[in-house]
């Protein structure tokens, strides 16, 4: 392992000889990079970033001051064995954030590509974060949770371990997520509840009007029809022949914690 000649390492930074630093990457003042760390090309680490052992990241990641990557898991069962934090490309992680590596030997926490992760939060051991998510300030993601691509997690959200949040779901601020949230819908309340289709998020993602109308039908069948869950899923399969409807059905059928329900106060955007 080595520091590429085109990389910049500030005079006060400490980079272990066993670390690898890619081309044109910049390591700021007072950063600490441990052994067995791999950082790709064109990354930026602001001052006081600490990257711990067995962490790897791809290219063009921007890590802001005071962030610690690859921390030991916050898990009493952790025995100190080798495990990993694996990050993709083009992620932005803002100030004072922590992300842990896996608990079990050779397990991993995985962060995909293009995520925007804001300040003062934590992603715990063995989480899976997809691509192009937004995780706002002070959100806490507990162990083994999964956040699928393009989801939006608002500020102050707390996500219980093993919970799953589907693609293009949006979770409102200060919500407690303790069940699975199917894709494409909007959720809020202290005890998480479904509210409507995530219309704004879907439009931003380029969904056509007929696709959004189809997901409104899926939402009504799943949350408002009064049908038992499996019967609602069969109705969706029969009446909503689209890729997105199939994604919702598959997500719900794979749920082990169970999905959340709709609150009594319905959202106007249904």
Backbone as CSV, one residue per row, in Angstrom:
resi,resn,N_x,N_y,N_z,CA_x,CA_y,CA_z,C_x,C_y,C_z
1,UNK,0.842,-1.193,0.000,0.000,0.000,0.000,0.878,1.243,0.000
2,UNK,0.315,2.350,-0.505,1.132,3.552,-0.633,0.239,4.758,-0.852
3,UNK,0.854,5.918,-0.683,0.202,7.181,-1.003,0.582,7.540,-2.433
4,UNK,-0.424,7.735,-3.291,-0.126,8.105,-4.674,0.644,9.428,-4.703
5,UNK,1.616,9.561,-5.599,2.412,10.795,-5.650,1.595,12.057,-5.885
6,UNK,0.440,11.927,-6.534,-0.374,13.116,-6.801,-1.290,13.486,-5.633
7,UNK,-1.371,12.640,-4.617,-2.206,12.932,-3.451,-1.526,13.970,-2.564
8,UNK,-2.355,14.695,-1.801,-1.822,15.674,-0.853,-2.147,15.214,0.558
9,UNK,-1.138,15.192,1.419,-1.314,14.863,2.823,-0.792,16.038,3.635
10,UNK,-1.665,16.653,4.432,-1.263,17.814,5.230,-0.143,17.447,6.207
11,UNK,0.699,18.404,6.550,1.855,18.113,7.415,1.480,17.532,8.768
12,UNK,0.312,17.916,9.301,-0.069,17.426,10.622,-0.878,16.139,10.573
13,UNK,-1.216,15.650,9.384,-1.972,14.403,9.258,-1.054,13.214,9.519
14,UNK,-1.630,12.101,9.909,-0.883,10.873,10.153,-1.499,9.759,9.317
15,UNK,-0.736,9.275,8.349,-1.188,8.210,7.464,-0.293,7.000,7.680
16,UNK,-0.871,5.891,8.122,-0.099,4.681,8.376,0.506,4.159,7.073
17,UNK,1.719,3.639,7.121,2.327,3.079,5.901,1.502,1.947,5.294
18,UNK,0.638,1.331,6.080,-0.203,0.257,5.563,-1.494,0.723,4.941
19,UNK,-1.686,2.024,4.773,-2.874,2.571,4.130,-2.593,2.867,2.655
20,UNK,-3.653,2.925,1.861,-3.552,3.252,0.437,-4.361,4.512,0.162
21,UNK,-3.726,5.511,-0.432,-4.370,6.788,-0.766,-4.284,6.988,-2.266
22,UNK,-5.429,7.177,-2.922,-5.486,7.232,-4.374,-5.081,8.570,-4.958
23,UNK,-5.025,8.623,-6.291,-4.581,9.829,-6.990,-5.445,11.052,-6.676
24,UNK,-4.771,12.186,-6.475,-5.407,13.498,-6.322,-6.304,13.610,-5.087
25,UNK,-6.225,12.662,-4.202,-6.962,12.760,-2.945,-6.246,13.723,-2.007
26,UNK,-7.035,14.460,-1.205,-6.483,15.452,-0.285,-6.844,15.066,1.149
27,UNK,-5.828,14.937,1.977,-5.985,14.582,3.383,-5.668,15.823,4.214
28,UNK,-6.657,16.322,4.951,-6.522,17.594,5.641,-5.730,17.516,6.939
29,UNK,-5.584,18.673,7.555,-4.806,18.781,8.792,-5.384,17.904,9.902
30,UNK,-4.496,17.270,10.633,-4.814,16.488,11.828,-5.692,15.268,11.549
31,UNK,-5.782,14.843,10.299,-6.467,13.587,10.009,-5.606,12.412,10.473
32,UNK,-6.260,11.307,10.801,-5.576,10.062,11.156,-6.130,8.946,10.280
33,UNK,-5.244,8.286,9.543,-5.616,7.179,8.667,-4.856,5.940,9.139
34,UNK,-5.577,4.938,9.613,-4.928,3.750,10.144,-4.504,2.788,9.044
35,UNK,-3.844,1.716,9.456,-3.442,0.662,8.536,-4.667,-0.042,7.957
36,UNK,-4.475,-0.702,6.820,-5.541,-1.477,6.164,-6.727,-0.608,5.773
37,UNK,-6.466,0.652,5.456,-7.462,1.569,4.926,-7.161,1.812,3.459
38,UNK,-8.192,1.820,2.622,-8.035,2.130,1.203,-8.959,3.287,0.850
39,UNK,-8.382,4.385,0.368,-9.138,5.569,-0.044,-8.856,5.795,-1.527
40,UNK,-9.915,5.946,-2.320,-9.781,6.029,-3.756,-9.290,7.380,-4.245
41,UNK,-9.557,7.644,-5.515,-9.071,8.853,-6.170,-9.996,10.040,-5.921
42,UNK,-9.404,11.240,-5.926,-10.153,12.504,-5.915,-11.071,12.648,-4.706
43,UNK,-10.695,12.037,-3.600,-11.452,12.205,-2.358,-10.937,13.434,-1.607
44,UNK,-11.780,13.964,-0.732,-11.400,15.074,0.131,-11.744,14.722,1.565
45,UNK,-10.741,14.745,2.432,-10.947,14.574,3.861,-10.581,15.893,4.535
46,UNK,-11.588,16.544,5.107,-11.341,17.792,5.804,-10.584,17.523,7.111
47,UNK,-10.120,18.563,7.795,-9.360,18.363,9.033,-10.108,17.526,10.070
48,UNK,-9.316,16.787,10.840,-9.797,16.018,11.986,-10.681,14.833,11.612
49,UNK,-10.570,14.339,10.405,-11.259,13.096,10.047,-10.397,11.915,10.511
50,UNK,-11.037,10.903,11.064,-10.358,9.712,11.561,-10.927,8.507,10.813
51,UNK,-10.080,7.821,10.051,-10.498,6.631,9.315,-9.809,5.425,9.943
52,UNK,-10.616,4.557,10.533,-10.068,3.441,11.279,-9.844,2.226,10.384
53,UNK,-9.147,1.277,10.935,-8.697,0.093,10.207,-9.855,-0.673,9.556
54,UNK,-9.564,-1.250,8.378,-10.497,-2.083,7.612,-11.662,-1.287,7.041
55,UNK,-11.374,-0.043,6.739,-12.333,0.810,6.035,-11.844,1.031,4.613
56,UNK,-12.744,0.968,3.650,-12.387,1.282,2.265,-13.457,2.180,1.668
57,UNK,-13.038,3.067,0.804,-13.969,3.928,0.082,-13.490,4.090,-1.346
58,UNK,-14.452,4.348,-2.244,-14.135,4.534,-3.648,-13.649,5.936,-3.951
59,UNK,-14.082,6.467,-5.080,-13.583,7.743,-5.591,-14.543,8.894,-5.292
60,UNK,-13.985,10.099,-5.216,-14.734,11.358,-5.158,-15.642,11.456,-3.929
61,UNK,-15.239,10.855,-2.847,-15.970,11.019,-1.592,-15.474,12.265,-0.864
62,UNK,-16.399,12.991,-0.227,-16.060,14.180,0.544,-16.476,13.953,1.993
63,UNK,-15.504,13.972,2.889,-15.740,13.679,4.299,-15.407,14.930,5.105
64,UNK,-16.397,15.444,5.837,-16.217,16.716,6.543,-15.600,16.525,7.921
65,UNK,-15.221,17.641,8.525,-14.421,17.662,9.750,-15.110,16.932,10.897
66,UNK,-14.297,16.242,11.671,-14.775,15.589,12.874,-15.465,14.263,12.670
67,UNK,-15.489,13.747,11.458,-16.142,12.469,11.167,-15.202,11.309,11.467
68,UNK,-15.767,10.209,11.975,-14.996,9.001,12.257,-15.631,7.852,11.481
69,UNK,-14.845,7.204,10.636,-15.321,6.111,9.797,-14.688,4.796,10.244
70,UNK,-15.518,3.742,10.274,-14.996,2.426,10.634,-14.842,2.218,12.122
71,UNK,-15.659,2.877,12.932,-15.560,2.711,14.384,-15.911,1.281,14.777
72,UNK,-15.386,0.849,15.925,-15.813,-0.434,16.467,-17.318,-0.397,16.709
73,UNK,-18.020,-1.504,16.465,-19.473,-1.517,16.653,-19.881,-1.180,18.081
74,UNK,-20.998,-0.485,18.212,-21.584,-0.222,19.524,-22.448,-1.425,19.890
75,UNK,-21.783,-2.516,20.184,-22.444,-3.808,20.369,-21.667,-4.583,21.421
76,UNK,-22.336,-4.956,22.520,-21.661,-5.683,23.586,-21.124,-7.034,23.126
77,UNK,-21.666,-7.571,22.053,-21.217,-8.865,21.556,-19.972,-8.771,20.681
78,UNK,-19.527,-7.558,20.393,-18.367,-7.409,19.521,-17.117,-7.916,20.231
79,UNK,-16.391,-8.806,19.532,-15.205,-9.420,20.125,-13.890,-8.899,19.610
80,UNK,-13.916,-7.880,18.751,-12.674,-7.287,18.270,-12.128,-7.889,17.003
81,UNK,-12.833,-8.843,16.390,-12.337,-9.483,15.171,-12.408,-8.535,13.977
82,UNK,-11.728,-8.901,12.920,-11.720,-8.082,11.704,-13.113,-8.067,11.070
83,UNK,-13.577,-6.887,10.768,-14.799,-6.676,10.001,-14.596,-5.384,9.226
84,UNK,-15.595,-4.960,8.446,-15.328,-3.939,7.441,-16.397,-2.850,7.398
85,UNK,-15.961,-1.682,6.944,-16.839,-0.633,6.428,-16.458,-0.430,4.977
86,UNK,-17.432,-0.596,4.084,-17.187,-0.477,2.644,-18.064,0.635,2.099
87,UNK,-17.451,1.655,1.517,-18.169,2.781,0.932,-17.892,2.845,-0.559
88,UNK,-18.891,3.286,-1.327,-18.736,3.428,-2.760,-18.156,4.771,-3.155
89,UNK,-18.713,5.347,-4.215,-18.205,6.576,-4.817,-19.173,7.742,-4.588
90,UNK,-18.627,8.959,-4.627,-19.419,10.192,-4.729,-20.321,10.429,-3.515
91,UNK,-19.913,9.949,-2.360,-20.673,10.222,-1.144,-20.192,11.509,-0.490
92,UNK,-21.130,12.223,0.136,-20.796,13.382,0.959,-21.260,13.102,2.384
93,UNK,-20.318,13.130,3.313,-20.637,12.926,4.722,-20.200,14.178,5.458
94,UNK,-21.155,14.833,6.095,-20.869,16.120,6.698,-20.326,15.961,8.109
95,UNK,-20.218,17.084,8.832,-19.411,17.151,10.047,-19.941,16.247,11.168
96,UNK,-18.981,15.716,11.935,-19.249,15.030,13.203,-20.186,13.837,13.031
97,UNK,-19.838,12.974,12.115,-20.629,11.772,11.852,-19.809,10.544,12.198
98,UNK,-20.482,9.447,12.598,-19.787,8.192,12.856,-20.487,7.053,12.123
99,UNK,-19.683,6.161,11.556,-20.200,4.959,10.896,-19.362,3.774,11.371
100,UNK,-20.035,2.746,11.874,-19.340,1.582,12.422,-19.148,0.497,11.368
101,UNK,-18.156,-0.360,11.603,-18.000,-1.545,10.780,-18.843,-2.684,11.360
102,UNK,-18.800,-3.862,10.734,-19.641,-4.974,11.139,-19.283,-5.542,12.500
103,UNK,-20.228,-6.295,13.073,-19.998,-6.945,14.358,-19.327,-8.310,14.204
104,UNK,-19.924,-9.192,13.406,-19.381,-10.537,13.276,-18.091,-10.513,12.459
105,UNK,-17.186,-11.465,12.709,-15.951,-11.538,11.925,-16.244,-11.582,10.428
106,UNK,-15.550,-10.740,9.680,-15.618,-10.658,8.219,-16.944,-10.084,7.708
107,UNK,-17.810,-9.618,8.590,-19.039,-8.969,8.133,-18.757,-7.506,7.805
108,UNK,-19.746,-6.819,7.233,-19.494,-5.450,6.783,-20.709,-4.563,6.961
109,UNK,-20.431,-3.287,7.119,-21.389,-2.206,6.916,-21.139,-1.673,5.515
110,UNK,-22.194,-1.437,4.743,-22.000,-1.045,3.340,-22.778,0.222,3.029
111,UNK,-22.064,1.191,2.461,-22.634,2.464,2.002,-22.450,2.507,0.494
112,UNK,-23.516,2.771,-0.256,-23.440,2.736,-1.710,-22.822,3.991,-2.306
113,UNK,-23.399,4.482,-3.398,-22.865,5.614,-4.149,-23.799,6.823,-4.052
114,UNK,-23.207,8.007,-4.072,-23.970,9.231,-4.247,-24.851,9.617,-3.081
115,UNK,-24.556,9.150,-1.892,-25.377,9.482,-0.731,-24.965,10.823,-0.134
116,UNK,-25.952,11.544,0.387,-25.702,12.805,1.081,-26.111,12.614,2.530
117,UNK,-25.127,12.541,3.412,-25.342,12.227,4.816,-24.961,13.456,5.630
118,UNK,-25.920,14.032,6.326,-25.710,15.307,7.000,-25.106,15.119,8.382
119,UNK,-25.127,16.153,9.190,-24.274,16.234,10.371,-24.795,15.442,11.572
120,UNK,-23.852,15.099,12.445,-24.124,14.720,13.837,-25.072,13.536,13.967
121,UNK,-24.807,12.485,13.222,-25.613,11.281,13.319,-24.742,10.044,13.340
122,UNK,-25.385,8.878,13.263,-24.665,7.616,13.357,-25.338,6.563,12.484
123,UNK,-24.517,5.801,11.762,-24.953,4.595,11.068,-24.231,3.431,11.732
124,UNK,-25.005,2.487,12.262,-24.446,1.436,13.105,-23.957,0.246,12.274
125,UNK,-23.439,-0.726,13.000,-22.842,-1.926,12.410,-23.827,-2.696,11.528
126,UNK,-23.288,-3.218,10.429,-24.004,-4.126,9.535,-25.192,-3.488,8.819
127,UNK,-25.258,-2.156,8.778,-26.297,-1.498,7.996,-25.983,-1.580,6.504
128,UNK,-27.028,-1.456,5.705,-26.887,-1.366,4.257,-27.601,-0.100,3.796
129,UNK,-26.840,0.821,3.241,-27.392,2.062,2.701,-27.216,1.999,1.189
130,UNK,-28.286,2.219,0.437,-28.226,2.100,-1.017,-27.538,3.278,-1.671
131,UNK,-28.038,3.705,-2.814,-27.452,4.790,-3.591,-28.374,6.017,-3.556
132,UNK,-27.752,7.194,-3.574,-28.478,8.456,-3.731,-29.554,8.663,-2.658
133,UNK,-29.266,8.218,-1.447,-30.153,8.532,-0.336,-29.777,9.894,0.247
134,UNK,-30.709,10.467,1.010,-30.427,11.631,1.850,-30.738,11.232,3.284
135,UNK,-29.759,11.383,4.164,-29.945,11.129,5.582,-29.622,12.434,6.294
136,UNK,-30.658,13.079,6.817,-30.508,14.432,7.346,-29.879,14.425,8.737
137,UNK,-29.617,15.613,9.245,-28.878,15.785,10.502,-29.571,15.100,11.675
138,UNK,-28.738,14.529,12.540,-29.163,13.939,13.818,-30.032,12.699,13.641
139,UNK,-30.045,12.099,12.465,-30.718,10.813,12.285,-29.812,9.702,12.803
140,UNK,-30.423,8.676,13.392,-29.693,7.558,13.977,-30.194,6.269,13.347
141,UNK,-29.286,5.506,12.767,-29.637,4.272,12.067,-29.026,3.115,12.834
142,UNK,-29.864,2.288,13.462,-29.375,1.213,14.326,-28.906,0.016,13.501
143,UNK,-28.290,-0.940,14.196,-27.636,-2.061,13.545,-28.554,-2.888,12.664
144,UNK,-27.999,-3.364,11.561,-28.661,-4.260,10.606,-29.822,-3.598,9.861
145,UNK,-30.016,-2.304,10.021,-31.071,-1.628,9.272,-30.668,-1.509,7.806
146,UNK,-31.677,-1.384,6.950,-31.438,-1.245,5.517,-32.228,-0.061,4.979
147,UNK,-31.541,0.833,4.285,-32.172,1.985,3.648,-31.928,1.849,2.147
148,UNK,-32.989,1.650,1.385,-32.839,1.437,-0.044,-32.585,2.748,-0.785
149,UNK,-32.195,2.620,-2.036,-31.770,3.765,-2.841,-32.863,4.826,-2.952
150,UNK,-32.421,6.081,-2.958,-33.249,7.266,-3.171,-34.219,7.549,-2.025
151,UNK,-34.088,6.849,-0.909,-34.909,7.180,0.259,-34.448,8.502,0.850
152,UNK,-35.374,9.178,1.541,-35.076,10.450,2.200,-35.427,10.293,3.674
153,UNK,-34.422,10.413,4.540,-34.587,10.286,5.984,-34.413,11.679,6.581
154,UNK,-35.466,12.235,7.139,-35.423,13.608,7.651,-34.676,13.686,8.980
155,UNK,-34.494,14.909,9.464,-33.735,15.144,10.678,-34.376,14.524,11.904
156,UNK,-33.529,13.994,12.790,-33.999,13.467,14.056,-34.702,12.134,13.987
157,UNK,-34.722,11.494,12.834,-35.359,10.177,12.714,-34.506,9.139,13.437
158,UNK,-35.155,8.215,14.140,-34.453,7.091,14.763,-34.976,5.796,14.146
159,UNK,-34.067,4.988,13.646,-34.431,3.767,12.927,-34.000,2.571,13.766
160,UNK,-34.955,1.757,14.170,-34.716,0.595,15.017,-33.931,-0.462,14.245
161,UNK,-33.157,-1.254,14.981,-32.367,-2.303,14.339,-33.257,-3.261,13.555
162,UNK,-32.716,-3.732,12.445,-33.353,-4.676,11.519,-34.493,-4.062,10.708
163,UNK,-34.811,-2.791,10.885,-35.873,-2.180,10.086,-35.395,-1.937,8.662
164,UNK,-36.350,-1.911,7.727,-36.053,-1.681,6.315,-36.886,-0.516,5.809
165,UNK,-36.240,0.361,5.043,-36.914,1.507,4.443,-36.758,1.392,2.931
166,UNK,-37.871,1.383,2.230,-37.866,1.090,0.807,-37.414,2.249,-0.062
167,UNK,-37.194,1.907,-1.309,-36.747,2.876,-2.311,-37.733,4.040,-2.425
168,UNK,-37.176,5.249,-2.482,-37.948,6.471,-2.681,-39.012,6.677,-1.603
169,UNK,-38.846,6.028,-0.464,-39.673,6.373,0.697,-39.149,7.669,1.298
170,UNK,-40.046,8.428,1.923,-39.643,9.623,2.656,-40.167,9.530,4.077
171,UNK,-39.275,9.745,5.048,-39.638,9.675,6.457,-39.534,11.075,7.049
172,UNK,-40.619,11.576,7.620,-40.648,12.917,8.197,-39.827,13.020,9.472
173,UNK,-39.525,14.242,9.875,-38.628,14.504,10.990,-39.125,13.964,12.321
174,UNK,-38.162,13.543,13.152,-38.419,13.083,14.518,-39.347,11.870,14.577
175,UNK,-39.312,11.061,13.553,-40.128,9.845,13.510,-39.341,8.671,14.076
176,UNK,-40.037,7.799,14.805,-39.427,6.567,15.278,-39.837,5.434,14.340
177,UNK,-38.860,4.848,13.648,-39.127,3.780,12.691,-38.833,2.450,13.379
178,UNK,-39.884,1.692,13.670,-39.709,0.396,14.309,-40.424,-0.715,13.548
179,UNK,-40.683,-0.475,12.268,-41.259,-1.482,11.378,-40.749,-1.192,9.974
180,UNK,-41.078,-2.038,9.030,-40.612,-1.859,7.658,-41.525,-0.887,6.912
181,UNK,-40.911,-0.058,6.046,-41.639,0.980,5.310,-41.547,0.690,3.812
182,UNK,-42.635,0.247,3.186,-42.595,-0.069,1.770,-42.166,1.123,0.910
183,UNK,-41.632,0.852,-0.272,-41.110,1.922,-1.135,-42.203,2.843,-1.655
184,UNK,-41.773,4.061,-2.030,-42.540,5.056,-2.775,-43.528,5.864,-1.934
185,UNK,-43.592,5.627,-0.633,-44.621,6.271,0.173,-44.015,7.232,1.188
186,UNK,-44.890,8.064,1.764,-44.503,9.081,2.741,-44.936,8.623,4.132
187,UNK,-44.025,8.801,5.112,-44.271,8.339,6.483,-43.916,9.453,7.470
188,UNK,-44.662,9.503,8.580,-44.308,10.432,9.656,-45.010,9.989,10.935
189,UNK,-45.076,10.864,11.919,-45.584,10.659,13.279,-44.489,10.059,14.161
190,UNK,-44.625,10.302,15.483,-43.617,9.769,16.398,-43.532,8.254,16.271
191,UNK,-44.668,7.559,16.334,-44.720,6.138,16.003,-45.056,6.039,14.522
192,UNK,-44.117,5.604,13.735,-44.184,5.767,12.286,-45.505,5.248,11.714
193,UNK,-46.084,6.033,10.823,-47.338,5.680,10.176,-47.291,6.133,8.721
194,UNK,-47.941,5.370,7.857,-48.040,5.745,6.449,-48.979,6.929,6.288
195,UNK,-48.637,7.826,5.344,-49.438,9.028,5.117,-49.983,9.127,3.705
196,UNK,-49.156,8.809,2.713,-49.580,8.993,1.327,-48.480,8.478,0.415
197,UNK,-48.721,8.609,-0.867,-47.654,8.412,-1.854,-46.674,9.582,-1.750
198,UNK,-45.392,9.301,-1.921,-44.351,10.339,-1.872,-44.320,11.083,-3.207
199,UNK,-45.337,11.894,-3.441,-45.529,12.506,-4.764,-44.355,13.400,-5.148
200,UNK,-43.903,14.248,-4.237,-42.801,15.156,-4.562,-41.545,14.363,-4.913
201,UNK,-41.224,13.365,-4.110,-40.039,12.564,-4.384,-40.126,11.820,-5.704
202,UNK,-41.308,11.298,-6.019,-41.476,10.566,-7.271,-41.348,11.501,-8.475
203,UNK,-41.916,12.699,-8.377,-41.787,13.653,-9.481,-40.322,14.036,-9.696
204,UNK,-39.619,14.266,-8.595,-38.198,14.608,-8.719,-37.402,13.472,-9.346
205,UNK,-37.853,12.242,-9.113,-37.163,11.080,-9.677,-37.586,10.786,-11.107
206,UNK,-38.495,11.602,-11.668,-38.871,11.454,-13.069,-40.047,10.528,-13.328
207,UNK,-40.816,10.197,-12.286,-41.981,9.334,-12.492,-43.051,10.084,-13.273
208,UNK,-43.662,9.393,-14.216,-44.736,9.974,-15.020,-46.037,9.998,-14.225
209,UNK,-46.993,10.803,-14.696,-48.265,10.960,-13.983,-49.001,9.636,-13.860
210,UNK,-48.980,8.811,-14.904,-49.689,7.541,-14.830,-49.015,6.583,-13.861
211,UNK,-47.695,6.661,-13.715,-47.000,5.830,-12.732,-47.385,6.232,-11.310
212,UNK,-47.507,7.535,-11.080,-47.908,8.008,-9.755,-49.344,7.605,-9.463
213,UNK,-50.234,7.707,-10.463,-51.622,7.269,-10.264,-51.676,5.786,-9.902
214,UNK,-50.855,4.992,-10.564,-50.818,3.566,-10.251,-50.372,3.299,-8.826
215,UNK,-49.399,4.067,-8.347,-48.934,3.884,-6.977,-49.962,4.376,-5.962
216,UNK,-50.786,5.352,-6.335,-51.885,5.752,-5.451,-52.866,4.590,-5.266
217,UNK,-53.129,3.852,-6.335,-53.993,2.679,-6.213,-53.354,1.628,-5.324
218,UNK,-52.057,1.406,-5.489,-51.341,0.462,-4.630,-51.464,0.882,-3.172
219,UNK,-51.263,2.165,-2.915,-51.345,2.682,-1.538,-52.727,2.420,-0.939
220,UNK,-53.776,2.750,-1.692,-55.130,2.567,-1.167,-55.418,1.096,-0.863
221,UNK,-55.003,0.213,-1.735,-55.247,-1.207,-1.505,-54.465,-1.721,-0.297
222,UNK,-53.243,-1.256,-0.152,-52.399,-1.766,0.919,-52.794,-1.209,2.277
223,UNK,-53.142,0.083,2.322,-53.330,0.739,3.613,-54.777,1.104,3.950
224,UNK,-55.675,1.190,2.957,-57.011,1.726,3.234,-58.160,0.795,2.862
225,UNK,-57.871,-0.311,2.255,-58.942,-1.172,1.754,-59.621,-1.973,2.840
226,UNK,-58.966,-2.126,3.989,-59.500,-2.984,5.030,-59.252,-4.457,4.787
227,UNK,-58.560,-4.792,3.704,-58.259,-6.181,3.396,-57.107,-6.677,4.258
228,UNK,-57.092,-7.976,4.526,-55.917,-8.565,5.136,-54.732,-8.403,4.184
229,UNK,-53.544,-8.374,4.760,-52.373,-7.996,3.967,-52.190,-8.868,2.735
230,UNK,-52.259,-10.170,2.865,-52.019,-11.034,1.712,-53.089,-10.853,0.648
231,UNK,-54.330,-10.655,1.090,-55.403,-10.398,0.123,-55.164,-9.083,-0.607
232,UNK,-54.718,-8.055,0.123,-54.405,-6.777,-0.520,-53.287,-6.939,-1.537
233,UNK,-52.281,-7.723,-1.202,-51.179,-7.945,-2.142,-51.666,-8.668,-3.399
234,UNK,-52.555,-9.615,-3.242,-53.087,-10.304,-4.427,-53.907,-9.344,-5.291
235,UNK,-54.654,-8.448,-4.641,-55.396,-7.446,-5.415,-54.449,-6.531,-6.170
236,UNK,-53.360,-6.127,-5.516,-52.380,-5.277,-6.192,-51.814,-6.006,-7.401
237,UNK,-51.473,-7.262,-7.240,-50.924,-8.040,-8.368,-51.928,-8.140,-9.505
238,UNK,-53.210,-8.256,-9.174,-54.232,-8.408,-10.208,-54.585,-7.100,-10.886
239,UNK,-54.538,-5.996,-10.160,-55.067,-4.731,-10.669,-54.006,-3.703,-11.029
240,UNK,-52.775,-3.904,-10.594,-51.728,-2.884,-10.779,-50.514,-3.537,-11.432
241,UNK,-50.596,-3.714,-12.717,-49.539,-4.418,-13.440,-48.426,-3.438,-13.810
242,UNK,-47.498,-3.230,-12.881,-46.372,-2.347,-13.152,-45.164,-2.822,-12.355
243,UNK,-43.999,-2.418,-12.809,-42.757,-2.752,-12.103,-42.780,-2.220,-10.681
244,UNK,-43.292,-1.002,-10.496,-43.265,-0.386,-9.175,-44.227,-1.087,-8.225
245,UNK,-45.387,-1.491,-8.717,-46.308,-2.261,-7.883,-45.674,-3.570,-7.460
246,UNK,-44.980,-4.218,-8.379,-44.317,-5.481,-8.039,-43.230,-5.270,-6.988
247,UNK,-42.540,-4.121,-7.043,-41.529,-3.826,-6.026,-42.162,-3.710,-4.648
248,UNK,-43.319,-3.056,-4.570,-44.004,-2.931,-3.291,-44.403,-4.309,-2.766
249,UNK,-44.990,-5.134,-3.621,-45.433,-6.466,-3.206,-44.254,-7.292,-2.720
250,UNK,-43.171,-7.260,-3.473,-41.997,-8.045,-3.071,-41.450,-7.560,-1.735
251,UNK,-41.377,-6.245,-1.557,-40.866,-5.685,-0.299,-41.716,-6.156,0.878
252,UNK,-43.040,-6.068,0.743,-43.923,-6.442,1.848,-43.799,-7.926,2.147
253,UNK,-43.736,-8.742,1.131,-43.644,-10.192,1.366,-42.316,-10.591,1.994
254,UNK,-41.285,-9.805,1.786,-39.994,-10.120,2.404,-39.872,-9.571,3.818
255,UNK,-40.845,-8.792,4.255,-40.746,-8.151,5.559,-40.798,-9.186,6.676
256,UNK,-39.849,-9.101,7.586,-39.837,-9.957,8.768,-40.374,-9.235,10.001
257,UNK,-40.200,-7.933,10.060,-40.708,-7.150,11.196,-42.176,-6.790,11.027
258,UNK,-42.675,-6.851,9.798,-44.004,-6.346,9.493,-43.938,-4.893,9.073
259,UNK,-44.876,-4.475,8.219,-44.877,-3.094,7.733,-45.715,-2.230,8.669
260,UNK,-45.480,-0.918,8.597,-46.264,0.005,9.408,-47.672,0.133,8.849
261,UNK,-48.531,0.802,9.572,-49.916,1.032,9.155,-50.157,2.519,8.946
262,UNK,-51.296,2.847,8.370,-51.658,4.248,8.185,-52.259,4.790,9.475
263,UNK,-51.924,6.054,9.794,-52.527,6.695,10.961,-53.937,7.147,10.630
264,UNK,-54.693,7.484,11.649,-56.081,7.910,11.430,-56.161,9.237,10.702
265,UNK,-55.205,10.149,10.970,-55.193,11.433,10.289,-54.506,11.312,8.951
266,UNK,-55.259,11.297,7.882,-54.694,11.054,6.561,-54.089,12.320,5.997
267,UNK,-53.114,12.119,5.144,-52.398,13.233,4.507,-53.148,13.689,3.278
268,UNK,-53.094,14.951,2.972,-53.834,15.492,1.840,-53.302,15.044,0.492
269,UNK,-52.060,14.549,0.455,-51.451,14.204,-0.830,-51.713,12.807,-1.289
270,UNK,-52.795,12.139,-0.798,-53.044,10.757,-1.180,-53.693,10.651,-2.547
